[in-house]
Amino acid sequence: GESVGLHLPTLSVQEGDNSIINCAYSNSASDYFIWYKQESGKGPQFIIDIRSNMDKRQGQRVTVLLNKTVKHLSLQIAATQPGDSAVYFCAEGAQKLVFGQGTRLTINP
Amino acid sequence: DGGITQSPKYLFRKEGQNVTLSCEQNLNHDAMYWYRQDPGQGLRLIYYSQIVNDFQKGDIAEGYSVSREKKESFPLTVTSAQKNPTAFYLCASSSGSSIRYTFGSGTRLTVV
């Protein structure tokens, strides 16, 4: 069946460093990929998305990279701040999203 | 502002009782979804609806029921048949032209 997995369940970075969160997916038919941020006790919030016809997309301090050859998706956060502490979910799909397990990002002062 | 509203934020249920979680959206989205999230876990799909008066089971539908009588509303009932209902429940919606989901703020259900 479809699955979206993450390489690491937790990631700890120093404040000010760049963070890279990785995600593997298995469904070659997926044409849409998205990252969400979930703070404790809240619903997931949209960060950035990308379609399969692109390999890179940039937002404010965030970049999503898509490698369809190896079915890999990554989220890069520049100059990580304390407010970036959260669980980050990747999701992929064509008609309906399939979510990964999530990576907890913690920021060390 | 458009958005998706879940209520209540916290809900307590005695064993053997049914409870209904509310989800309302004013985004004019066609599709709506219910997810369950356990501590330290990902999102598991309970039910989803792509149009009014139609819905499909997700991966963990047993012990849950839904209705979709109005486009704006997609209530979830947690029945007494659900053996371990304590969890964080998330509702989401998406338009017909995109599968970018908008999530509500969640309802935390605790069985006491």
Backbone of each chain as ProteinMPNN parsed JSONL, in Angstrom:
{"seq_chain_A": "GESVGLHLPTLSVQEGDNSIINCAYSNSASDYFIWYKQESGKGPQFIIDIRSNMDKRQGQRVTVLLNKTVKHLSLQIAATQPGDSAVYFCAEGAQKLVFGQGTRLTINP", "coords_chain_A": {"N_chain_A": [[0.813, -1.192, 0.0], [0.186, 2.39, -0.017], [2.659, 4.492, 1.366], [4.255, 6.846, 3.429], [7.287, 7.683, 4.575], [9.588, 8.731, 7.151], [13.006, 9.591, 7.599], [14.159, 10.177, 10.08], [12.914, 10.28, 13.365], [13.287, 12.33, 15.245], [14.871, 15.519, 15.442], [17.467, 17.586, 16.317], [18.651, 20.845, 16.504], [20.958, 23.609, 16.476], [20.112, 26.894, 17.426], [19.811, 29.205, 14.855], [21.197, 27.697, 13.03], [20.863, 25.827, 9.928], [18.08, 23.699, 9.188], [17.336, 20.413, 8.124], [14.872, 18.369, 7.055], [13.887, 15.161, 6.278], [12.116, 13.003, 3.981], [10.71, 10.025, 2.775], [8.929, 8.61, 0.071], [6.542, 6.319, -1.401], [4.742, 6.017, -3.466], [4.657, 6.186, -6.799], [2.813, 7.409, -8.374], [2.002, 9.705, -7.167], [1.499, 13.162, -7.408], [1.676, 15.448, -6.049], [3.043, 17.174, -3.329], [3.557, 17.968, 0.081], [4.337, 19.97, 2.942], [3.687, 20.129, 6.393], [3.43, 21.936, 9.478], [3.198, 21.202, 12.868], [2.338, 22.439, 15.884], [2.398, 21.876, 19.432], [-0.627, 20.542, 20.592], [-2.139, 21.734, 18.635], [-3.663, 22.122, 15.346], [-2.286, 20.872, 12.246], [-0.342, 23.097, 10.235], [-0.091, 24.578, 7.039], [2.981, 24.666, 5.291], [4.655, 24.597, 2.929], [4.357, 23.62, -0.492], [4.728, 21.387, -3.34], [4.675, 20.502, -6.75], [4.848, 17.608, -8.885], [6.109, 18.241, -11.217], [8.108, 19.905, -10.664], [11.32, 20.454, -9.082], [12.254, 21.91, -7.032], [11.289, 24.336, -4.661], [10.854, 27.512, -3.256], [10.176, 29.241, -0.213], [9.413, 31.603, 2.346], [12.19, 31.533, 4.196], [12.071, 28.786, 3.986], [12.619, 25.827, 2.031], [11.635, 23.455, -0.314], [12.625, 20.369, -1.557], [12.451, 18.083, -4.194], [13.053, 14.856, -5.194], [12.413, 12.831, -7.587], [13.472, 10.585, -8.678], [14.605, 9.006, -6.681], [12.518, 9.019, -5.008], [12.239, 10.969, -2.886], [11.804, 13.522, -0.525], [12.473, 16.698, 0.818], [12.654, 19.117, 3.458], [13.939, 22.23, 3.978], [14.939, 24.449, 6.422], [15.919, 27.642, 6.912], [18.243, 29.358, 9.02], [17.31, 28.55, 11.693], [14.841, 29.109, 14.149], [13.665, 29.549, 17.575], [10.865, 29.44, 17.457], [10.415, 27.629, 15.482], [10.297, 25.162, 16.518], [8.608, 22.178, 16.541], [6.428, 19.55, 15.306], [6.997, 18.161, 12.183], [5.321, 17.285, 9.283], [5.383, 15.387, 6.331], [3.537, 14.95, 3.309], [1.967, 13.167, 0.667], [0.368, 12.736, -2.511], [-2.257, 12.072, -4.98], [-5.018, 12.212, -5.412], [-5.836, 12.197, -2.845], [-4.366, 12.927, 0.295], [-1.542, 11.266, 1.72], [-0.077, 10.804, 4.776], [3.119, 11.182, 6.37], [4.935, 9.897, 9.26], [5.988, 11.927, 10.841], [8.401, 14.326, 12.032], [10.038, 15.398, 14.899], [11.176, 18.521, 15.6], [13.591, 20.069, 17.473], [14.964, 22.946, 19.032], [18.061, 24.027, 20.016], [19.336, 26.385, 22.295]], "CA_chain_A": [[0.0, 0.0, 0.0], [0.926, 3.636, -0.02], [3.242, 4.866, 2.653], [5.205, 7.944, 3.408], [8.085, 7.492, 5.772], [10.586, 9.725, 7.486], [14.242, 8.951, 7.972], [14.465, 10.392, 11.473], [11.762, 10.75, 14.13], [13.619, 13.544, 15.975], [15.992, 16.297, 14.935], [17.829, 18.665, 17.224], [19.584, 21.759, 15.848], [21.294, 24.839, 17.188], [19.448, 28.102, 16.947], [20.585, 29.902, 13.843], [21.642, 26.755, 12.001], [19.84, 25.369, 8.985], [17.507, 22.381, 9.482], [16.901, 19.634, 6.962], [13.992, 17.272, 7.435], [13.767, 14.289, 5.118], [10.912, 12.185, 3.851], [10.681, 9.107, 1.647], [7.586, 8.206, -0.306], [6.601, 5.086, -2.186], [3.766, 6.0, -4.552], [5.153, 6.893, -7.975], [1.71, 8.141, -9.008], [1.754, 10.97, -6.463], [1.957, 14.326, -8.167], [1.605, 16.622, -5.184], [3.755, 16.93, -2.081], [3.293, 19.113, 0.952], [4.856, 19.938, 4.302], [2.911, 20.793, 7.43], [4.047, 22.133, 10.791], [2.205, 21.053, 13.926], [2.754, 22.782, 17.243], [1.746, 21.057, 20.446], [-2.029, 20.822, 20.874], [-2.778, 22.483, 17.546], [-3.772, 21.436, 14.079], [-1.183, 21.115, 11.301], [-0.414, 24.301, 9.409], [0.614, 24.488, 5.767], [4.257, 25.378, 5.173], [5.021, 24.744, 1.536], [4.02, 22.457, -1.307], [5.422, 21.297, -4.615], [4.097, 19.535, -7.683], [5.852, 16.673, -9.379], [6.806, 18.795, -12.378], [9.156, 20.788, -10.144], [12.226, 19.772, -8.159], [12.611, 22.819, -5.943], [10.419, 25.492, -4.479], [11.299, 28.271, -2.088], [9.267, 30.164, 0.447], [10.138, 32.449, 3.285], [13.095, 30.712, 5.041], [11.897, 27.352, 3.745], [12.797, 25.316, 0.68], [11.297, 22.046, -0.472], [13.313, 19.714, -2.664], [11.812, 16.827, -4.593], [13.852, 13.988, -6.045], [11.483, 11.77, -7.995], [14.233, 9.393, -9.036], [14.752, 8.18, -5.481], [11.303, 9.206, -4.214], [12.687, 11.627, -1.675], [11.344, 14.893, -0.335], [13.104, 17.297, 1.986], [12.299, 20.476, 3.859], [15.061, 22.956, 4.537], [14.572, 25.667, 7.145], [17.115, 28.464, 7.082], [18.382, 30.144, 10.248], [16.261, 28.008, 12.561], [14.486, 29.938, 15.301], [12.908, 28.802, 18.596], [9.491, 29.25, 17.015], [10.338, 26.534, 14.524], [10.118, 23.907, 17.256], [7.298, 21.607, 16.219], [6.5, 18.316, 14.532], [6.839, 18.44, 10.764], [4.786, 16.161, 8.526], [5.286, 15.431, 4.89], [2.389, 14.219, 2.781], [1.997, 13.052, -0.779], [-0.876, 12.2, -3.034], [-2.765, 12.47, -6.289], [-6.4, 12.616, -5.143], [-5.983, 12.273, -1.407], [-3.035, 12.957, 0.892], [-1.049, 10.237, 2.626], [0.837, 11.513, 5.666], [4.202, 10.501, 7.036], [4.832, 9.798, 10.71], [6.368, 13.192, 11.464], [9.712, 14.537, 12.665], [9.996, 16.45, 15.917], [12.325, 19.424, 15.521], [13.846, 20.843, 18.688], [15.976, 23.966, 18.821], [18.932, 24.265, 21.159], [19.753, 27.795, 22.347]], "C_chain_A": [[0.849, 1.246, 0.0], [1.532, 3.865, 1.352], [4.17, 6.04, 2.43], [6.008, 7.845, 4.681], [9.098, 8.588, 5.965], [11.838, 9.017, 7.947], [14.516, 9.069, 9.462], [13.226, 10.859, 12.21], [12.033, 12.042, 14.89], [14.827, 14.21, 15.341], [16.242, 17.452, 15.89], [18.879, 19.527, 16.551], [19.84, 22.968, 16.732], [20.534, 26.007, 16.571], [20.365, 28.831, 15.971], [21.122, 29.006, 12.742], [20.509, 26.461, 11.03], [19.37, 23.964, 9.385], [17.113, 21.71, 8.177], [16.108, 18.439, 7.457], [13.693, 16.459, 6.187], [12.516, 13.423, 5.158], [11.051, 11.304, 2.619], [9.23, 8.759, 1.328], [7.669, 7.021, -1.261], [5.695, 5.086, -3.407], [4.259, 6.837, -5.732], [4.071, 7.727, -8.653], [1.412, 9.475, -8.324], [2.302, 12.13, -7.286], [1.934, 15.606, -7.339], [2.218, 16.26, -3.844], [3.669, 18.183, -1.224], [3.932, 18.89, 2.308], [3.937, 20.733, 5.221], [3.747, 20.904, 8.702], [2.95, 22.012, 11.844], [2.823, 21.373, 15.275], [1.89, 22.017, 18.236], [0.301, 21.494, 20.696], [-2.769, 21.572, 19.793], [-2.903, 21.629, 16.291], [-2.582, 21.748, 13.186], [-1.432, 22.37, 10.47], [0.424, 24.105, 8.158], [1.914, 25.283, 5.813], [4.548, 25.667, 3.705], [4.624, 23.484, 0.79], [4.782, 22.512, -2.627], [4.741, 20.251, -5.478], [5.221, 18.72, -8.301], [6.597, 17.186, -10.602], [7.904, 19.793, -11.97], [10.093, 19.961, -9.272], [12.636, 20.65, -6.987], [11.606, 23.962, -5.891], [10.817, 26.193, -3.198], [10.188, 29.14, -1.552], [10.078, 31.064, 1.356], [10.895, 31.568, 4.279], [12.948, 29.216, 4.834], [12.069, 27.029, 2.267], [12.387, 23.852, 0.68], [12.009, 21.536, -1.717], [12.641, 18.375, -2.937], [12.727, 16.08, -5.544], [12.999, 12.786, -6.412], [12.214, 10.481, -8.329], [14.35, 8.437, -7.848], [13.561, 8.336, -4.541], [11.622, 9.819, -2.847], [12.264, 13.088, -1.691], [12.058, 15.457, 0.887], [12.612, 18.72, 2.207], [13.524, 21.108, 4.497], [14.544, 24.24, 5.173], [15.856, 26.442, 7.408], [17.07, 29.221, 8.411], [17.293, 29.788, 11.256], [16.09, 28.848, 13.826], [13.723, 29.102, 16.327], [11.463, 28.529, 18.188], [9.318, 28.162, 15.985], [10.172, 25.19, 15.217], [8.705, 23.382, 17.057], [7.524, 20.214, 15.64], [6.189, 18.669, 13.079], [6.405, 17.159, 10.052], [4.947, 16.413, 7.039], [4.04, 14.647, 4.476], [2.495, 14.211, 1.265], [0.672, 12.485, -1.251], [-1.165, 12.657, -4.442], [-4.208, 12.955, -6.149], [-6.649, 12.815, -3.654], [-4.602, 12.201, -0.796], [-2.781, 11.737, 1.762], [0.056, 10.886, 3.449], [1.932, 10.607, 6.187], [4.032, 10.558, 8.544], [5.188, 11.104, 11.427], [7.773, 13.173, 12.035], [9.58, 15.662, 13.662], [11.281, 17.248, 15.842], [12.442, 20.202, 16.826], [15.027, 21.768, 18.446], [16.767, 24.172, 20.1], [19.413, 25.706, 21.156], [21.262, 27.975, 22.206]], "O_chain_A": [[2.078, 1.176, 0.015], [0.965, 3.468, 2.371], [4.781, 6.19, 1.372], [5.441, 7.918, 5.771], [9.427, 9.303, 5.019], [11.769, 7.977, 8.602], [15.061, 8.137, 10.055], [12.539, 11.759, 11.728], [11.095, 12.791, 15.161], [15.696, 13.545, 14.776], [15.326, 18.202, 16.226], [19.891, 19.013, 16.075], [19.046, 23.3, 17.612], [20.348, 26.084, 15.357], [21.548, 29.039, 16.244], [21.463, 29.476, 11.657], [19.352, 26.802, 11.277], [20.159, 23.146, 9.858], [16.622, 22.355, 7.25], [16.625, 17.6, 8.194], [13.291, 17.008, 5.161], [11.947, 13.153, 6.215], [11.456, 11.767, 1.554], [8.405, 8.632, 2.233], [8.715, 6.75, -1.851], [5.856, 4.248, -4.295], [4.273, 8.065, -5.659], [4.375, 8.644, -9.416], [0.649, 10.285, -8.851], [3.423, 12.079, -7.792], [2.144, 16.703, -7.858], [1.956, 15.192, -3.291], [3.705, 19.306, -1.728], [4.054, 17.755, 2.768], [3.478, 21.828, 4.895], [4.634, 20.093, 8.965], [1.899, 22.642, 11.729], [3.716, 20.67, 15.747], [0.79, 21.57, 17.91], [0.037, 22.663, 20.976], [-3.902, 22.005, 20.001], [-2.318, 20.55, 16.195], [-1.937, 22.783, 13.354], [-2.556, 22.663, 10.063], [1.514, 23.537, 8.21], [1.954, 26.413, 6.301], [4.67, 26.821, 3.294], [4.563, 22.403, 1.375], [5.388, 23.523, -2.982], [4.283, 19.225, -4.973], [6.391, 19.1, -8.245], [7.62, 16.617, -10.983], [8.535, 20.429, -12.814], [9.716, 18.897, -8.779], [13.293, 20.184, -6.056], [11.146, 24.475, -6.912], [11.084, 25.553, -2.181], [9.379, 29.696, -2.296], [11.277, 31.258, 1.156], [10.272, 30.921, 5.122], [13.664, 28.445, 5.475], [11.726, 27.816, 1.385], [12.757, 23.099, 1.581], [12.0, 22.17, -2.773], [12.308, 17.632, -2.014], [13.128, 16.612, -6.579], [12.878, 11.838, -5.636], [11.628, 9.401, -8.267], [14.211, 7.222, -7.993], [13.587, 7.845, -3.413], [11.309, 9.249, -1.802], [12.349, 13.781, -2.704], [12.227, 14.756, 1.885], [12.213, 19.419, 1.275], [14.078, 20.569, 5.455], [13.814, 25.013, 4.552], [16.771, 25.938, 8.058], [16.013, 29.661, 8.863], [16.466, 30.624, 11.62], [17.06, 29.239, 14.475], [13.186, 28.049, 15.982], [10.904, 27.491, 18.544], [8.19, 27.804, 15.645], [9.93, 24.181, 14.555], [7.727, 24.063, 17.369], [8.66, 19.759, 15.503], [5.231, 19.388, 12.794], [7.024, 16.104, 10.193], [4.683, 17.511, 6.549], [3.56, 13.788, 5.215], [3.044, 15.132, 0.661], [-0.053, 11.84, -0.493], [-0.46, 13.482, -5.022], [-4.575, 13.991, -6.705], [-7.575, 13.525, -3.262], [-3.741, 11.487, -1.31], [-3.676, 11.241, 2.447], [1.004, 11.448, 2.901], [1.714, 9.417, 6.418], [3.102, 11.187, 9.05], [4.709, 11.338, 12.537], [8.27, 12.132, 12.466], [9.082, 16.741, 13.34], [12.367, 16.691, 16.008], [11.515, 20.902, 17.231], [15.973, 21.416, 17.741], [16.194, 24.462, 21.15], [19.856, 26.203, 20.12], [21.754, 29.103, 22.232]]}, "seq_chain_B": "DGGITQSPKYLFRKEGQNVTLSCEQNLNHDAMYWYRQDPGQGLRLIYYSQIVNDFQKGDIAEGYSVSREKKESFPLTVTSAQKNPTAFYLCASSSGSSIRYTFGSGTRLTVV", "coords_chain_B": {"N_chain_B": [[-12.862, 36.016, 8.088], [-12.078, 33.062, 6.255], [-12.295, 29.664, 7.326], [-11.763, 26.631, 9.23], [-13.556, 25.094, 11.733], [-13.379, 23.431, 14.755], [-15.18, 21.861, 17.339], [-16.058, 20.604, 20.619], [-13.015, 22.003, 22.095], [-11.895, 20.463, 24.077], [-13.007, 17.333, 25.269], [-14.805, 15.15, 27.301], [-15.576, 11.828, 27.965], [-17.696, 9.3, 29.214], [-17.18, 5.824, 29.645], [-18.873, 3.735, 27.342], [-20.552, 5.619, 26.319], [-21.768, 7.498, 23.521], [-20.249, 10.069, 21.616], [-20.274, 13.215, 19.897], [-18.289, 14.941, 17.641], [-17.773, 18.165, 16.434], [-17.361, 19.667, 13.212], [-16.918, 22.366, 11.2], [-16.812, 24.232, 8.204], [-16.106, 27.216, 6.374], [-15.059, 27.599, 3.923], [-15.959, 26.883, 1.529], [-15.229, 24.408, 0.612], [-15.163, 21.262, -1.056], [-14.408, 18.688, -0.18], [-14.02, 16.849, 2.849], [-12.391, 15.692, 5.852], [-11.608, 13.316, 8.446], [-9.265, 12.79, 10.955], [-7.352, 10.79, 13.196], [-5.135, 11.245, 15.888], [-2.679, 9.904, 17.832], [-0.607, 10.181, 20.813], [2.631, 11.239, 19.95], [2.447, 10.158, 17.463], [1.593, 9.712, 13.941], [-0.882, 10.891, 11.559], [-3.956, 9.303, 11.235], [-6.352, 8.192, 8.979], [-9.812, 8.429, 9.369], [-12.501, 8.789, 8.328], [-13.694, 10.082, 5.188], [-15.107, 12.576, 3.039], [-16.139, 13.435, -0.125], [-18.119, 14.717, -1.455], [-21.34, 16.197, -0.778], [-23.617, 14.213, 1.105], [-22.28, 11.866, 0.692], [-19.762, 9.588, 1.697], [-16.678, 7.984, 2.639], [-15.035, 5.161, 4.097], [-12.049, 5.381, 5.985], [-8.783, 4.372, 7.021], [-9.15, 3.518, 9.63], [-11.915, 3.13, 10.447], [-13.632, 1.695, 12.096], [-15.903, 1.723, 14.785], [-16.53, 4.356, 14.59], [-18.665, 6.925, 13.214], [-20.058, 8.964, 10.586], [-21.623, 11.866, 9.064], [-22.771, 13.678, 6.219], [-24.542, 15.968, 5.576], [-24.664, 18.598, 4.911], [-22.699, 20.878, 3.006], [-20.954, 22.374, 4.497], [-20.521, 21.07, 6.875], [-19.307, 18.34, 8.822], [-19.78, 16.168, 10.901], [-18.4, 13.993, 13.401], [-19.054, 10.975, 14.967], [-18.125, 9.298, 17.813], [-18.447, 6.143, 18.743], [-19.664, 3.814, 21.254], [-18.562, 1.482, 20.538], [-15.982, 1.907, 19.817], [-12.96, 1.005, 20.97], [-10.732, 2.222, 22.119], [-10.9, 5.228, 22.482], [-9.645, 7.561, 23.348], [-7.879, 10.264, 22.242], [-6.441, 12.67, 19.951], [-8.368, 14.497, 17.788], [-8.584, 15.412, 14.453], [-9.931, 17.539, 12.02], [-10.21, 18.171, 8.547], [-10.237, 19.983, 5.429], [-10.624, 20.283, 1.857], [-10.449, 21.841, -1.367], [-12.124, 21.19, -4.513], [-10.308, 21.454, -6.544], [-7.8, 21.153, -5.58], [-5.603, 19.254, -3.489], [-4.612, 20.28, -1.224], [-4.796, 20.388, 2.117], [-6.711, 22.067, 4.594], [-6.535, 22.42, 8.006], [-8.441, 21.973, 11.036], [-8.356, 23.11, 14.485], [-8.437, 21.009, 16.186], [-9.825, 18.46, 18.392], [-9.576, 17.304, 21.614], [-10.193, 14.259, 22.902], [-11.103, 12.546, 25.776], [-11.515, 9.592, 27.548], [-13.215, 8.888, 30.482]], "CA_chain_B": [[-11.853, 35.136, 7.508], [-12.524, 31.69, 6.096], [-11.535, 28.705, 8.098], [-12.405, 25.389, 9.636], [-13.734, 25.188, 13.17], [-13.723, 22.2, 15.468], [-15.627, 22.068, 18.709], [-15.311, 21.471, 21.527], [-11.563, 21.808, 22.084], [-11.686, 19.321, 24.972], [-14.242, 16.574, 25.463], [-14.645, 14.007, 28.183], [-16.656, 10.863, 27.729], [-17.707, 8.108, 30.05], [-17.194, 4.58, 28.87], [-20.204, 3.301, 26.946], [-21.307, 6.726, 25.741], [-21.416, 8.048, 22.215], [-20.038, 11.523, 21.587], [-20.161, 13.751, 18.546], [-17.353, 16.039, 17.463], [-18.25, 19.052, 15.383], [-16.416, 20.251, 12.27], [-17.611, 23.279, 10.301], [-15.9, 25.048, 7.395], [-16.73, 28.231, 5.523], [-14.11, 27.766, 2.82], [-16.63, 26.369, 0.328], [-14.503, 23.222, 0.175], [-16.008, 20.099, -1.348], [-13.993, 17.492, 0.539], [-13.708, 16.964, 4.277], [-11.686, 14.509, 6.345], [-11.375, 13.178, 9.87], [-8.066, 12.045, 11.32], [-7.071, 10.545, 14.604], [-3.717, 11.339, 16.195], [-2.281, 9.464, 19.163], [0.63, 10.87, 21.227], [3.86, 10.865, 19.268], [2.134, 9.391, 16.251], [1.13, 10.461, 12.788], [-2.316, 11.055, 11.331], [-4.617, 8.141, 10.649], [-7.602, 8.618, 8.374], [-10.986, 7.736, 9.883], [-13.505, 8.882, 7.271], [-13.623, 11.266, 4.369], [-16.276, 12.852, 2.192], [-15.744, 14.281, -1.253], [-19.296, 15.517, -1.817], [-22.445, 16.103, 0.172], [-24.387, 12.968, 1.132], [-21.439, 10.727, 0.34], [-18.539, 9.507, 2.478], [-15.995, 6.696, 2.534], [-14.224, 4.757, 5.242], [-10.607, 5.473, 5.899], [-8.031, 3.212, 7.488], [-9.53, 3.088, 10.99], [-13.306, 3.581, 10.579], [-14.412, 0.898, 13.055], [-16.232, 2.422, 16.016], [-16.828, 5.746, 14.269], [-19.646, 7.169, 12.166], [-20.096, 10.347, 10.129], [-22.688, 12.27, 8.153], [-22.423, 14.866, 5.428], [-25.823, 16.487, 5.095], [-24.416, 19.939, 4.393], [-21.332, 21.025, 2.507], [-20.12, 23.033, 5.497], [-20.463, 20.347, 8.136], [-18.925, 16.923, 8.723], [-19.625, 15.714, 12.28], [-17.877, 12.648, 13.666], [-19.536, 10.36, 16.199], [-17.308, 8.233, 18.374], [-19.44, 5.282, 19.387], [-19.186, 2.966, 22.355], [-17.844, 0.359, 19.939], [-14.575, 2.276, 19.673], [-12.377, 0.473, 22.199], [-9.716, 3.104, 22.693], [-11.201, 6.483, 21.809], [-8.858, 8.697, 23.829], [-6.968, 10.687, 21.184], [-6.615, 14.013, 19.41], [-9.07, 14.331, 16.525], [-8.392, 16.535, 13.545], [-10.781, 17.642, 10.838], [-9.574, 18.931, 7.482], [-11.043, 20.144, 4.215], [-9.891, 20.675, 0.66], [-11.312, 22.195, -2.484], [-12.134, 20.192, -5.565], [-9.218, 21.675, -7.488], [-6.507, 20.977, -4.918], [-5.629, 18.381, -2.304], [-3.987, 20.968, -0.098], [-5.752, 20.364, 3.203], [-6.739, 23.04, 5.682], [-6.911, 21.693, 9.212], [-8.973, 22.637, 12.201], [-7.446, 23.15, 15.629], [-8.479, 19.725, 16.87], [-10.573, 18.165, 19.617], [-8.929, 16.252, 22.425], [-11.209, 13.431, 23.548], [-10.6, 11.7, 26.851], [-12.505, 8.714, 28.174], [-13.007, 8.871, 31.933]], "C_chain_B": [[-12.41, 33.723, 7.375], [-11.669, 30.756, 6.905], [-12.344, 27.476, 8.411], [-12.401, 25.338, 11.156], [-14.132, 23.846, 13.753], [-14.168, 22.558, 16.883], [-16.173, 20.769, 19.286], [-13.81, 21.222, 21.42], [-11.181, 20.61, 22.952], [-13.032, 18.645, 25.224], [-13.947, 15.355, 26.323], [-15.856, 13.096, 28.02], [-16.549, 9.719, 28.71], [-17.733, 6.889, 29.159], [-18.631, 4.182, 28.563], [-21.058, 4.388, 26.33], [-20.832, 7.036, 24.328], [-21.184, 9.546, 22.368], [-19.874, 11.968, 20.148], [-19.253, 14.964, 18.547], [-17.805, 16.853, 16.256], [-17.099, 19.537, 14.514], [-17.207, 21.072, 11.255], [-16.582, 24.086, 9.517], [-16.69, 26.042, 6.544], [-15.813, 28.585, 4.364], [-14.717, 27.354, 1.483], [-15.873, 25.162, -0.261], [-15.453, 22.05, -0.024], [-15.689, 18.916, -0.435], [-13.679, 17.796, 1.998], [-13.222, 15.625, 4.791], [-11.648, 14.526, 7.868], [-10.158, 12.288, 10.084], [-8.019, 11.861, 12.821], [-5.559, 10.614, 14.794], [-3.489, 10.918, 17.639], [-0.934, 10.095, 19.519], [1.857, 10.333, 20.504], [3.656, 10.108, 17.969], [1.73, 10.33, 15.111], [-0.38, 10.525, 12.708], [-2.88, 9.798, 10.678], [-6.027, 8.536, 10.213], [-8.768, 7.763, 8.875], [-12.064, 7.642, 8.799], [-13.198, 10.102, 6.416], [-14.845, 11.366, 3.469], [-15.85, 13.803, 1.081], [-16.892, 15.143, -1.766], [-20.37, 15.321, -0.762], [-23.183, 14.785, -0.017], [-23.595, 11.749, 0.673], [-20.184, 10.748, 1.194], [-17.982, 8.084, 2.375], [-15.204, 6.42, 3.808], [-12.75, 4.982, 4.941], [-9.964, 4.213, 6.45], [-8.502, 2.667, 8.828], [-10.969, 3.483, 11.302], [-14.1, 2.841, 11.66], [-14.628, 1.662, 14.352], [-16.539, 3.896, 15.829], [-17.955, 5.811, 13.236], [-19.649, 8.654, 11.823], [-21.372, 10.593, 9.336], [-22.21, 13.481, 7.389], [-23.698, 15.38, 4.759], [-25.692, 17.875, 4.502], [-22.959, 20.043, 3.97], [-20.405, 21.542, 3.598], [-19.8, 22.163, 6.702], [-20.155, 18.873, 7.946], [-18.708, 16.395, 10.149], [-19.176, 14.264, 12.378], [-18.448, 12.15, 14.989], [-18.605, 9.224, 16.595], [-18.252, 7.351, 19.182], [-18.809, 4.451, 20.497], [-18.431, 1.752, 21.824], [-16.363, 0.648, 19.726], [-13.879, 1.954, 20.989], [-11.399, 1.414, 22.882], [-9.869, 4.496, 22.09], [-10.377, 7.681, 22.255], [-7.8, 9.048, 22.799], [-7.257, 12.147, 20.849], [-7.219, 13.845, 18.025], [-8.963, 15.603, 15.696], [-9.322, 16.426, 12.351], [-10.047, 18.482, 9.803], [-10.533, 19.051, 6.305], [-10.134, 20.526, 3.062], [-10.879, 20.989, -0.453], [-11.259, 21.1, -3.549], [-10.941, 20.299, -6.493], [-7.843, 21.439, -6.871], [-6.661, 19.989, -3.777], [-4.799, 18.983, -1.186], [-5.028, 21.087, 1.005], [-5.573, 21.578, 4.106], [-7.266, 22.315, 6.902], [-7.582, 22.6, 10.23], [-7.971, 22.561, 13.343], [-7.533, 21.912, 16.509], [-9.393, 19.669, 18.075], [-9.857, 17.05, 20.35], [-10.024, 15.525, 23.206], [-10.547, 12.535, 24.582], [-11.734, 10.872, 27.424], [-12.191, 8.616, 29.661], [-13.843, 7.765, 32.579]], "O_chain_B": [[-13.12, 33.24, 8.256], [-10.487, 31.006, 7.144], [-13.461, 27.299, 7.925], [-11.36, 25.517, 11.788], [-15.089, 23.211, 13.308], [-13.603, 23.441, 17.528], [-16.689, 19.927, 18.551], [-13.388, 20.307, 20.712], [-10.275, 19.846, 22.62], [-14.058, 19.309, 25.371], [-12.976, 14.631, 26.102], [-16.998, 13.549, 27.949], [-15.459, 9.229, 29.004], [-18.255, 6.93, 28.045], [-19.505, 4.28, 29.424], [-22.167, 4.121, 25.867], [-19.661, 6.862, 23.989], [-21.853, 10.207, 23.163], [-19.405, 11.217, 19.293], [-19.422, 15.889, 19.341], [-18.167, 16.312, 15.212], [-15.999, 19.787, 15.007], [-18.058, 20.542, 10.541], [-15.6, 24.568, 10.082], [-17.785, 25.748, 6.065], [-15.795, 29.72, 3.887], [-14.075, 27.461, 0.438], [-15.884, 24.936, -1.471], [-16.411, 21.867, 0.727], [-16.595, 18.223, 0.029], [-13.147, 18.854, 2.332], [-13.573, 14.569, 4.264], [-11.655, 15.584, 8.498], [-10.027, 11.211, 9.501], [-8.559, 12.651, 13.595], [-4.797, 10.109, 13.97], [-4.046, 11.514, 18.561], [-0.192, 10.502, 18.625], [2.088, 9.124, 20.455], [4.583, 9.494, 17.443], [1.555, 11.536, 15.285], [-1.075, 10.243, 13.685], [-2.34, 9.299, 9.69], [-6.789, 9.131, 10.976], [-8.721, 6.534, 8.813], [-12.478, 6.55, 8.411], [-12.529, 11.036, 6.861], [-15.518, 10.375, 3.183], [-15.267, 14.855, 1.342], [-16.677, 16.161, -2.422], [-20.31, 14.392, 0.044], [-23.354, 14.302, -1.137], [-24.172, 10.725, 0.308], [-19.596, 11.81, 1.399], [-18.698, 7.129, 2.072], [-14.767, 7.34, 4.499], [-12.279, 4.8, 3.819], [-10.528, 3.123, 6.357], [-8.286, 1.495, 9.136], [-11.219, 4.113, 12.329], [-15.145, 3.329, 12.09], [-13.685, 2.182, 14.949], [-16.783, 4.61, 16.802], [-18.168, 4.865, 12.478], [-19.294, 9.496, 12.649], [-22.1, 9.663, 8.987], [-21.347, 14.224, 7.856], [-23.894, 15.241, 3.552], [-26.514, 18.286, 3.683], [-22.093, 19.365, 4.523], [-19.223, 21.201, 3.633], [-18.898, 22.487, 7.474], [-20.671, 18.232, 7.03], [-17.564, 16.197, 10.559], [-19.527, 13.426, 11.547], [-18.336, 12.825, 16.012], [-18.338, 8.313, 15.812], [-18.793, 7.785, 20.199], [-17.589, 4.399, 20.649], [-17.738, 1.071, 22.58], [-15.579, -0.269, 19.482], [-14.177, 2.568, 22.013], [-11.264, 1.391, 24.105], [-9.048, 4.902, 21.269], [-10.408, 8.722, 21.598], [-6.921, 8.237, 22.506], [-8.178, 12.764, 21.384], [-6.662, 13.143, 17.181], [-9.216, 16.709, 16.175], [-9.475, 15.361, 11.753], [-9.332, 19.416, 10.164], [-11.513, 18.312, 6.204], [-9.026, 21.025, 3.259], [-11.996, 20.473, -0.477], [-10.43, 20.193, -3.474], [-10.595, 19.327, -7.165], [-6.83, 21.518, -7.566], [-7.726, 19.897, -3.167], [-4.334, 18.268, -0.298], [-6.023, 21.797, 0.855], [-4.462, 22.047, 4.348], [-8.313, 21.671, 6.849], [-7.338, 23.805, 10.287], [-6.877, 22.018, 13.191], [-6.78, 21.783, 17.475], [-9.697, 20.687, 18.698], [-9.57, 15.993, 19.787], [-10.69, 16.111, 24.059], [-9.559, 11.856, 24.3], [-12.797, 11.403, 27.747], [-11.066, 8.308, 30.056], [-13.802, 7.592, 33.798]]}, "name": "protein", "num_of_chains": 2, "seq": "GESVGLHLPTLSVQEGDNSIINCAYSNSASDYFIWYKQESGKGPQFIIDIRSNMDKRQGQRVTVLLNKTVKHLSLQIAATQPGDSAVYFCAEGAQKLVFGQGTRLTINPDGGITQSPKYLFRKEGQNVTLSCEQNLNHDAMYWYRQDPGQGLRLIYYSQIVNDFQKGDIAEGYSVSREKKESFPLTVTSAQKNPTAFYLCASSSGSSIRYTFGSGTRLTVV"}
